[in-house]
């Protein structure tokens, strides 16, 4: 996730289990504007084969869950890229494409 907002953000994840229940898991530490963090969801407890998306934890601000879900596959070389921008209370999170592969 690329942080283009005027705040510190943490890259976290939301996944859906086989019963259709959503689970939120922690991820990276906070990083400021102008920086990018990449993380493997499996390193933070996301099971293989489940739908997963990004959760942007905005420190002292409005958090966001991305709308696009992807099936997590450990070892898959594709990276889903997201950018967050704006201010702490008025920010936007968007999918910007795939890379890697």
Phi and psi in degrees as a GROMACS rama.xvg file:
@    title "Ramachandran Plot"
@    xaxis  label "Phi"
@    yaxis  label "Psi"
@TYPE xy
-98.0162  129.065  UNK-2
-98.3039  108.344  UNK-3
-112.961  18.4658  UNK-4
-103.139  164.005  UNK-5
-86.0664  56.2581  UNK-6
-164.832  173.527  UNK-7
-96.9666  136.722  UNK-8
-129.691  152.202  UNK-9
-117.479  134.188  UNK-10
-85.1694  114.176  UNK-11
-128.034  -179.033  UNK-12
-135.885  153.628  UNK-13
-126.645  131.475  UNK-14
-130.724  161.988  UNK-15
-113.962  125.158  UNK-16
-83.3711  -179.285  UNK-17
-65.7611  -16.0529  UNK-18
-93.0288  1.27622  UNK-19
84.5265  9.08788  UNK-20
-89.349  138.01  UNK-21
-86.3547  142.312  UNK-22
-130.241  135.951  UNK-23
-104.079  131.962  UNK-24
-127.328  144.657  UNK-25
-67.0627  164.9  UNK-26
-144.125  -124.551  UNK-27
-72.4497  168.293  UNK-28
-74.5157  175.8  UNK-29
-71.5409  146.938  UNK-30
-140.962  143.864  UNK-31
-87.4673  179.865  UNK-32
-53.1946  141.592  UNK-33
85.6167  -2.24218  UNK-34
-111.64  158.349  UNK-35
-128.152  139.504  UNK-36
-123.718  141.386  UNK-37
-121.713  138.983  UNK-38
-144.623  145.501  UNK-39
-89.7257  116.92  UNK-40
-54.0723  -33.6716  UNK-41
-62.9942  -27.7705  UNK-42
-69.453  -12.3786  UNK-43
-117.092  17.3972  UNK-44
97.6106  6.10422  UNK-45
-77.8482  123.269  UNK-46
-70.054  150.826  UNK-47
-64.4327  138.974  UNK-48
87.2128  6.8181  UNK-49
-105.585  155.005  UNK-50
-67.4452  134.93  UNK-51
-140.597  149.899  UNK-52
-143.714  176.142  UNK-53
-87.8285  141.016  UNK-54
-119.588  119.336  UNK-55
-95.3853  109.347  UNK-56
-89.8617  105.845  UNK-57
-90.5517  116.023  UNK-58
-63.2795  123.852  UNK-59
59.6655  31.1068  UNK-60
-148.395  -160.967  UNK-61
-90.3758  120.085  UNK-62
-81.1961  162.315  UNK-63
-140.549  142.626  UNK-64
-108.41  128.45  UNK-65
-65.8716  153.07  UNK-66
-83.0027  -26.4303  UNK-67
-88.2237  121.863  UNK-68
-102.964  148.743  UNK-69
-130.885  149.648  UNK-70
-78.577  120.791  UNK-71
-75.7777  130.881  UNK-72
-136.628  108.446  UNK-73
-54.2709  130.284  UNK-74
89.5568  -7.04439  UNK-75
-65.4813  129.749  UNK-76
-78.231  -8.90787  UNK-77
-75.64  141.164  UNK-78
-120.393  127.335  UNK-79
-86.5564  121.989  UNK-80
-100.887  134.981  UNK-81
-131.224  151.168  UNK-82
-128.734  136.225  UNK-83
-115.017  139.469  UNK-84
-145.461  171.187  UNK-85
107.826  -150.642  UNK-86
-116.998  175.643  UNK-87
-55.0904  -41.6875  UNK-88
-102.6  -6.20505  UNK-89
-137.987  80.1717  UNK-90
-127.507  162.477  UNK-91
-130.202  140.146  UNK-92
-118.564  125.874  UNK-93
-136.679  146.416  UNK-94
-77.0137  130.292  UNK-95
-115.199  4.7593  UNK-96
124.07  177.026  UNK-97
-106.163  148.851  UNK-98
-142.063  171.239  UNK-99
101.457  -108.489  UNK-100
